[in-house]
């Protein structure tokens, strides 16, 4: 079984982050530019939360709020499920299924080391066949 470490080593390291003071509109522009569906919210190297495109749709757009006026810290998820770099992809899949997640921040020795998505895991698993 592949480890998270192997998956991260096989893809370019792209930690897409934003400050908690960033507007939701700016975070969405970043997601579009980087072709990702989430942004990690960090401050001084510490992971505070995550904002996904679904957070925007449910907590801003659906309520008719102005994305330029809303900061990401107002809509980010803070109860984060994370994995360690030496965890298996099976562990990731179980966590994602159990908690209905699509993104997992990855830590190594207490520091943010990357992020894996459901798409990353599926591509790796399907590549094994």
Secondary structure as UniProt FT lines:
FT   HELIX           4..10
FT   STRAND          17..18
FT   TURN            20..21
FT   HELIX           24..34
FT   STRAND          38..43
FT   TURN            44..45
FT   STRAND          46..52
FT   HELIX           53..59
FT   HELIX           61..63
FT   TURN            67..69
FT   HELIX           72..74
FT   STRAND          82..84
FT   TURN            85..86
FT   HELIX           89..99
FT   STRAND          103..108
FT   TURN            109..110
FT   STRAND          111..117
FT   HELIX           118..127
//
